[in-house]
């Protein structure tokens, strides 16, 4: 059942979801999480839970299993939930944009999830991304996200990528071009993906009512000539610890 006032999310197909089933980033996510928790002295009581929203098959949950005894994954994909449970990871059917809150959640993790919350247009997309964090006003949030910096304005590249991947016509062109330029391949064609620069993510959090307590900047990734055609100056995966309030 869709929450009143929340736009409908554009979802990925099964083959698109399967493409994200990998554990390549969990070590850097784990290190960033521990760094931020230590720096800001976030305490987790024995009855509290760390929740990995959109945690897939539980790679990150397993990586941080020694950090706290209670960890669970909230997912909408039944296949991923079954995999988690088969591996001894607590997992529940729960949606990122209108979750059922049990009250024992203390730390909410959103690893590379927000940029996939796509609605029908920029305003609806922003509303969906806000919905994913605004429910958690009594918890700490760990957000790990791609940060695309542009040569001309911090958010220009992110908007261009969203325009290309969300437009049916431009997605067809993009798929054709990607056959010749592998670095432009994306499994979000036809659905969309909404990246932001690091300052724009912080601005987005603030406009949503959240204070950024700390940031861990990731290493810059290599950028091919083809990607520079999208005016991309740098790509990183940054981590943010945020909390509701000023």
Beta strands, then each sheet from edge to edge (+ up, - down):
strand 1: 49-53
strand 2: 71-75
strand 3: 90-93
strand 4: 105-111
strand 5: 140-150
strand 6: 210-216
strand 7: 232-244
sheet 1: 3+ 2+ 1+ 4+ 5+ 7- 6+
end
